[in-house]
Amino acid sequence: MTQSSSANDAATALLHSSMPLCETLGMRGIKSDPDHVEIALDWDASLCTVNGMMHGGAIMALADSAGAVVAFLNLPEGAVGTSTIESKTNFLGAVTGGEVRVVSRPLKVGGRTIVVESEVWSNDRLVAKVTQTQIVLTA
């Protein structure tokens, strides 16, 4: 299920204003709530390596961005932000066209760290699985 167009626009605006790289790469917010964040990115030749395969760094940036948003939406009271301190990516397939979507969910929300799991999908195929740890930043 996807959100309405205005909710997608709001999710994209938040994504672009908080992480300008997301706008540069063309990422779009699809869904943003504390239990589930979804972001999309279209395949483009400018994001590829040889043979038209999307660069792993672009896929990792997509997953890291969604993980950051879900962590931010789960920050404890008094926290001012979050930052990735560890990320593990397993690539399971190549992206050679179409839209890539990442779905991120919190695995553990704590006072000092938040652990996030993300799945990256392309054409209904799971192409990467990412686990990351976000540190909770305080003033």
VODREN-347082 format. One line per field, with one value per atom (N, C-alpha, C): residue number from 1; residue in one letter; atom name; x, y negated, z. Coordinates in Angstrom, 3 decimals. Example, Ala and Ser with C-alpha at 12.3 -4.5 7.8 and 13.67 -1.06 7.14 Angstrom:
2
resi: c(1 1 1 2 2 2)
resn: c(A A A S S S)
name: c(N CA C N CA C)
px: c(13.190 12.300 13.200 12.850 13.670 12.900)
py: c(5.690 4.500 3.300 2.250 1.060 -0.030)
pz: c(7.800 7.800 7.800 7.080 7.140 7.870)
END
This chain:
139
resi: c(1 1 1 2 2 2 3 3 3 4 4 4 5 5 5 6 6 6 7 7 7 8 8 8 9 9 9 10 10 10 11 11 11 12 12 12 13 13 13 14 14 14 15 15 15 16 16 16 17 17 17 18 18 18 19 19 19 20 20 20 21 21 21 22 22 22 23 23 23 24 24 24 25 25 25 26 26 26 27 27 27 28 28 28 29 29 29 30 30 30 31 31 31 32 32 32 33 33 33 34 34 34 35 35 35 36 36 36 37 37 37 38 38 38 39 39 39 40 40 40 41 41 41 42 42 42 43 43 43 44 44 44 45 45 45 46 46 46 47 47 47 48 48 48 49 49 49 50 50 50 51 51 51 52 52 52 53 53 53 54 54 54 55 55 55 56 56 56 57 57 57 58 58 58 59 59 59 60 60 60 61 61 61 62 62 62 63 63 63 64 64 64 65 65 65 66 66 66 67 67 67 68 68 68 69 69 69 70 70 70 71 71 71 72 72 72 73 73 73 74 74 74 75 75 75 76 76 76 77 77 77 78 78 78 79 79 79 80 80 80 81 81 81 82 82 82 83 83 83 84 84 84 85 85 85 86 86 86 87 87 87 88 88 88 89 89 89 90 90 90 91 91 91 92 92 92 93 93 93 94 94 94 95 95 95 96 96 96 97 97 97 98 98 98 99 99 99 100 100 100 101 101 101 102 102 102 103 103 103 104 104 104 105 105 105 106 106 106 107 107 107 108 108 108 109 109 109 110 110 110 111 111 111 112 112 112 113 113 113 114 114 114 115 115 115 116 116 116 117 117 117 118 118 118 119 119 119 120 120 120 121 121 121 122 122 122 123 123 123 124 124 124 125 125 125 126 126 126 127 127 127 128 128 128 129 129 129 130 130 130 131 131 131 132 132 132 133 133 133 134 134 134 135 135 135 136 136 136 137 137 137 138 138 138 139 139 139)
resn: c(M M M T T T Q Q Q S S S S S S S S S A A A N N N D D D A A A A A A T T T A A A L L L L L L H H H S S S S S S M M M P P P L L L C C C E E E T T T L L L G G G M M M R R R G G G I I I K K K S S S D D D P P P D D D H H H V V V E E E I I I A A A L L L D D D W W W D D D A A A S S S L L L C C C T T T V V V N N N G G G M M M M M M H H H G G G G G G A A A I I I M M M A A A L L L A A A D D D S S S A A A G G G A A A V V V V V V A A A F F F L L L N N N L L L P P P E E E G G G A A A V V V G G G T T T S S S T T T I I I E E E S S S K K K T T T N N N F F F L L L G G G A A A V V V T T T G G G G G G E E E V V V R R R V V V V V V S S S R R R P P P L L L K K K V V V G G G G G G R R R T T T I I I V V V V V V E E E S S S E E E V V V W W W S S S N N N D D D R R R L L L V V V A A A K K K V V V T T T Q Q Q T T T Q Q Q I I I V V V L L L T T T A A A)
name: c(N CA C N CA C N CA C N CA C N CA C N CA C N CA C N CA C N CA C N CA C N CA C N CA C N CA C N CA C N CA C N CA C N CA C N CA C N CA C N CA C N CA C N CA C N CA C N CA C N CA C N CA C N CA C N CA C N CA C N CA C N CA C N CA C N CA C N CA C N CA C N CA C N CA C N CA C N CA C N CA C N CA C N CA C N CA C N CA C N CA C N CA C N CA C N CA C N CA C N CA C N CA C N CA C N CA C N CA C N CA C N CA C N CA C N CA C N CA C N CA C N CA C N CA C N CA C N CA C N CA C N CA C N CA C N CA C N CA C N CA C N CA C N CA C N CA C N CA C N CA C N CA C N CA C N CA C N CA C N CA C N CA C N CA C N CA C N CA C N CA C N CA C N CA C N CA C N CA C N CA C N CA C N CA C N CA C N CA C N CA C N CA C N CA C N CA C N CA C N CA C N CA C N CA C N CA C N CA C N CA C N CA C N CA C N CA C N CA C N CA C N CA C N CA C N CA C N CA C N CA C N CA C N CA C N CA C N CA C N CA C N CA C N CA C N CA C N CA C N CA C N CA C N CA C N CA C N CA C N CA C N CA C N CA C N CA C N CA C N CA C N CA C N CA C N CA C N CA C)
px: c(0.842 0.000 0.892 0.549 1.319 0.473 1.134 0.445 -0.057 -0.880 -1.393 -0.255 -0.563 0.445 0.958 0.068 0.522 1.409 1.114 1.978 3.326 3.329 4.589 5.399 4.712 5.395 6.018 5.299 5.819 7.015 6.925 8.036 9.263 9.048 10.161 10.766 9.926 10.427 11.281 10.832 11.616 12.942 12.901 14.098 15.109 14.653 15.550 16.089 15.248 15.717 16.686 16.526 17.403 18.676 18.622 19.779 19.856 20.510 20.558 21.070 21.905 22.367 21.184 20.142 18.965 18.328 18.282 17.747 18.683 19.990 20.968 20.834 20.617 20.494 19.101 18.115 16.759 15.876 16.184 15.365 14.021 13.002 11.654 11.147 10.539 9.914 8.572 8.327 7.066 6.230 6.879 6.181 7.154 6.667 7.510 6.675 6.901 6.345 7.328 7.177 8.179 8.394 7.430 7.541 7.996 7.974 8.195 8.513 9.686 10.058 10.353 9.836 10.057 10.509 11.598 12.170 12.433 12.256 12.468 13.516 14.163 15.164 15.065 15.025 14.976 16.369 16.493 17.742 18.059 19.319 19.782 21.228 21.595 22.956 24.020 23.692 24.665 24.944 24.145 24.317 24.901 25.467 25.876 27.379 27.729 29.087 29.029 29.923 29.951 28.671 28.368 27.216 25.881 25.797 24.533 23.998 24.890 24.465 24.557 23.482 23.501 24.651 25.392 26.546 26.098 26.863 26.560 26.491 27.287 27.259 25.929 25.307 23.990 22.945 23.041 22.113 22.318 23.581 23.871 23.400 23.549 23.072 21.555 20.866 19.408 19.019 19.652 19.339 19.737 20.895 21.346 20.392 19.901 18.980 17.664 17.120 15.865 16.078 17.210 17.522 17.655 18.255 18.402 17.039 16.135 14.804 14.050 14.072 13.337 13.961 15.275 15.921 15.514 15.518 15.134 13.703 12.809 11.407 11.221 12.269 12.208 13.114 13.615 14.514 13.804 14.521 13.936 13.840 13.017 12.856 14.206 14.455 15.697 16.804 16.662 17.680 17.539 18.660 18.642 18.922 19.310 19.606 20.160 20.622 21.143 22.243 23.121 24.175 24.529 24.789 25.170 26.557 26.675 27.996 28.448 27.518 27.882 26.834 27.285 26.360 26.920 26.059 26.440 25.472 25.997 25.170 25.497 24.464 24.592 23.899 24.667 24.081 23.643 22.403 21.819 21.499 21.599 21.304 21.645 21.724 22.062 20.795 20.938 19.867 20.279 19.512 19.856 18.779 17.767 16.727 15.559 14.680 13.463 13.652 12.701 12.703 13.273 14.046 14.580 13.892 13.399 12.737 13.409 13.520 14.037 12.940 12.811 11.889 12.741 12.664 13.454 12.532 12.925 12.163 13.132 12.720 13.594 13.589 14.757 14.871 14.944 15.682 15.833 15.961 15.102 15.160 15.591 16.784 17.307 17.599 18.058 18.379 19.684 20.590 21.894 22.099 21.452 21.559 20.203 20.062 18.883 19.399 18.947 19.349 18.210 18.571 17.597 17.906 16.850 16.999 16.295 16.973 16.408 16.483 15.438 15.410 15.327 16.153 16.166 15.592 14.585 13.849 13.965 14.073 14.060 13.245 12.222 11.373 10.898 10.410 9.882 10.929 12.213 13.297 14.053 14.350 15.190 16.621 17.214 18.566 19.611 19.171 20.127 19.405 20.163 19.686 20.727 20.263 21.172 20.768 21.764 21.559 22.502 21.946 22.777 22.462 23.458 23.305 23.446 22.489 22.484 22.728 23.620 23.842 22.836 22.342 21.437 22.276 22.066 22.826 22.029 22.713 22.072 22.784 22.102 22.675 23.795)
py: c(1.166 0.000 -1.236 -2.206 -3.443 -4.586 -5.634 -6.801 -7.647 -8.639 -9.560 -10.380 -11.040 -11.869 -12.979 -13.610 -14.689 -14.149 -12.947 -12.333 -11.972 -11.484 -11.190 -12.465 -13.558 -14.838 -15.310 -15.147 -15.560 -14.696 -13.387 -12.481 -12.835 -13.173 -13.557 -14.880 -15.846 -17.148 -16.990 -16.171 -15.917 -15.256 -14.271 -13.555 -14.515 -15.350 -16.267 -17.364 -17.881 -18.968 -18.478 -17.246 -16.735 -16.091 -15.585 -14.933 -15.354 -16.464 -16.968 -15.946 -14.997 -13.969 -13.200 -13.011 -12.286 -13.010 -14.335 -15.112 -14.998 -15.100 -14.998 -13.673 -12.589 -11.268 -11.001 -11.826 -11.652 -10.729 -10.555 -9.692 -10.346 -9.491 -9.934 -9.231 -9.986 -9.388 -8.786 -7.557 -6.874 -6.789 -6.399 -6.252 -6.572 -7.283 -7.617 -7.554 -6.527 -6.485 -5.712 -5.748 -5.139 -3.628 -2.946 -1.494 -1.077 -2.017 -1.617 -2.852 -2.879 -3.956 -3.324 -3.941 -3.435 -4.589 -4.362 -5.361 -4.680 -5.434 -4.900 -5.715 -5.042 -5.654 -4.982 -5.765 -5.201 -4.880 -3.742 -3.406 -4.514 -4.909 -5.900 -5.556 -5.722 -5.386 -6.130 -7.322 -8.097 -7.476 -6.504 -5.836 -4.426 -4.142 -2.768 -2.558 -1.281 -0.825 -0.153 0.776 1.461 2.264 2.487 3.300 2.776 1.484 0.881 1.305 1.784 2.181 0.991 0.765 -0.339 -0.132 -1.200 -1.173 -0.785 0.066 0.474 -0.695 -1.723 -2.908 -3.639 -3.659 -4.286 -3.476 -2.163 -1.297 -1.453 -1.519 -1.699 -3.060 -4.097 -5.434 -5.430 -4.714 -4.591 -3.926 -2.803 -2.085 -2.886 -3.529 -4.329 -5.487 -6.089 -7.218 -6.783 -5.674 -5.169 -4.764 -4.133 -3.757 -4.963 -6.023 -7.251 -7.864 -7.843 -8.414 -7.607 -6.283 -5.475 -5.628 -5.752 -5.986 -7.341 -8.367 -9.706 -9.714 -8.994 -8.944 -8.172 -7.473 -6.695 -7.247 -8.460 -9.031 -9.190 -8.883 -9.090 -10.585 -10.905 -12.293 -12.875 -14.093 -14.777 -14.589 -13.640 -13.423 -14.489 -14.819 -15.856 -15.318 -14.069 -13.509 -12.120 -11.640 -10.292 -10.273 -9.293 -9.140 -7.662 -7.222 -5.827 -5.577 -4.547 -4.178 -2.816 -2.054 -0.751 -0.382 0.227 0.665 1.911 2.890 4.155 4.409 4.546 4.766 6.112 6.896 8.114 7.862 7.871 7.712 9.085 9.160 10.432 10.493 9.359 9.313 7.946 7.871 6.620 5.835 4.514 3.628 3.095 3.433 3.028 2.183 1.792 0.929 0.805 -0.130 -0.295 -1.062 -0.868 -1.543 -0.621 -1.220 -0.497 -1.067 -0.189 -0.636 0.014 -0.766 -0.242 -0.377 0.657 0.648 0.842 -0.121 -0.078 -0.005 0.856 1.020 1.076 0.534 0.627 2.052 2.565 3.862 3.686 2.648 2.362 0.857 0.304 -1.120 -1.264 -1.817 -2.013 -3.482 -3.759 -5.124 -5.635 -4.719 -5.128 -4.733 -3.652 -3.223 -2.721 -2.760 -2.223 -1.327 -0.081 0.870 0.984 0.879 0.848 1.963 2.567 3.550 3.027 3.120 2.625 3.707 3.751 4.613 3.725 4.019 3.262 4.159 3.629 4.386 3.727 4.543 4.071 5.053 4.552 5.412 6.652 6.444 7.515 8.564 8.200 9.084 8.414 9.185 8.688 8.631 7.426 7.269 6.940 6.554 6.292 6.315 6.703 6.696 5.916 4.942 4.059 4.015 4.133 3.925 2.793 1.807 0.688 0.299 -0.294 -0.828 -2.334 -3.013 -4.473 -4.871 -5.802 -6.326 -7.451 -7.522 -8.590 -9.769 -10.914 -12.130 -12.985 -13.469 -14.341 -15.683 -16.675 -18.032 -18.124)
pz: c(0.000 0.000 0.000 -0.836 -0.879 -0.356 0.048 0.554 -0.604 -0.288 -1.289 -1.880 -3.003 -3.670 -2.763 -1.990 -1.104 0.008 0.505 1.517 0.909 -0.333 -1.028 -1.220 -1.600 -1.781 -0.470 0.643 1.952 2.342 2.092 2.407 1.572 0.301 -0.573 -0.124 0.237 0.696 1.946 2.894 4.114 3.767 2.899 2.476 1.845 0.934 0.223 1.126 2.037 2.905 3.967 4.429 5.483 4.933 3.700 3.079 1.613 1.295 -0.083 -1.108 -0.699 -1.637 -2.220 -1.436 -1.918 -3.092 -3.032 -4.156 -5.350 -5.108 -6.192 -6.941 -6.209 -6.833 -7.396 -7.023 -7.546 -6.720 -5.445 -4.581 -4.300 -4.136 -3.819 -2.576 -1.680 -0.510 -0.895 -0.468 -0.750 0.523 1.610 2.887 4.008 5.016 6.173 7.437 8.228 9.575 10.445 11.762 12.639 12.441 11.852 11.666 10.280 9.316 7.927 7.095 6.508 5.586 4.240 3.201 1.845 0.961 0.217 -0.686 -2.030 -3.109 -4.458 -5.205 -6.152 -7.015 -8.376 -9.438 -10.782 -11.283 -11.984 -12.648 -13.638 -13.706 -14.665 -14.998 -16.247 -16.687 -15.882 -15.392 -14.613 -13.246 -12.835 -11.539 -11.701 -12.859 -13.179 -13.270 -13.226 -13.522 -14.892 -15.153 -16.451 -16.666 -17.924 -18.332 -17.836 -17.526 -17.138 -15.783 -14.903 -13.553 -12.617 -11.833 -10.877 -9.895 -9.653 -8.755 -7.344 -6.704 -5.336 -4.378 -4.621 -3.769 -3.844 -5.020 -5.165 -4.396 -4.472 -3.740 -2.239 -1.817 -0.394 0.103 -0.722 -0.344 -0.177 -1.045 -0.953 0.364 0.677 1.917 3.154 3.114 4.256 4.525 3.465 3.613 4.236 3.771 4.353 5.805 6.102 7.477 8.375 7.856 8.637 8.955 7.984 8.210 9.261 9.146 10.130 11.517 11.592 12.894 13.449 12.596 13.032 13.577 12.906 13.336 14.638 15.083 16.324 17.416 17.240 18.243 19.586 20.675 22.002 22.321 23.285 23.708 24.124 23.684 24.026 22.997 22.084 21.053 19.967 19.337 18.309 16.905 16.807 15.495 15.592 14.459 14.346 13.289 13.369 12.372 12.248 11.039 10.813 11.388 12.215 12.744 12.228 11.628 11.062 10.030 8.923 7.888 7.219 7.000 6.355 5.218 4.009 2.827 2.211 1.938 1.149 -0.183 -1.268 -2.599 -3.098 -3.571 -3.981 -5.466 -6.141 -7.568 -8.128 -9.445 -10.120 -10.464 -10.486 -10.930 -12.294 -13.323 -14.689 -15.351 -14.603 -15.152 -14.198 -14.500 -13.724 -12.431 -11.550 -10.253 -9.185 -8.284 -7.130 -5.901 -5.027 -3.795 -2.601 -1.550 -0.293 0.756 1.565 2.701 3.953 4.870 6.102 7.303 8.258 9.493 10.675 11.819 12.997 13.554 13.875 14.548 16.059 16.492 17.919 18.088 18.916 19.214 20.658 20.852 22.195 22.459 23.623 24.011 23.418 23.063 22.524 21.069 20.644 19.250 18.755 17.437 16.764 15.643 15.615 14.582 13.576 12.301 11.217 10.217 9.687 8.617 7.373 6.242 4.983 3.914 3.099 1.924 0.695 -0.303 -1.544 -2.639 -3.335 -4.346 -5.711 -6.752 -8.131 -8.956 -9.612 -10.451 -9.693 -8.489 -7.630 -7.233 -7.315 -6.879 -5.754 -4.723 -3.637 -4.154 -4.185 -4.734 -3.680 -2.470 -1.393 -0.054 0.958 2.336 3.138 3.929 4.652 6.130 6.991 8.422 8.835 9.522 9.953 11.387 12.011 13.358 13.294 13.888 13.965 15.408 15.622 16.969 17.222 18.420 18.840 19.297 18.659 18.997 19.968 21.000 21.981 21.993 22.527 22.559 23.567)
END
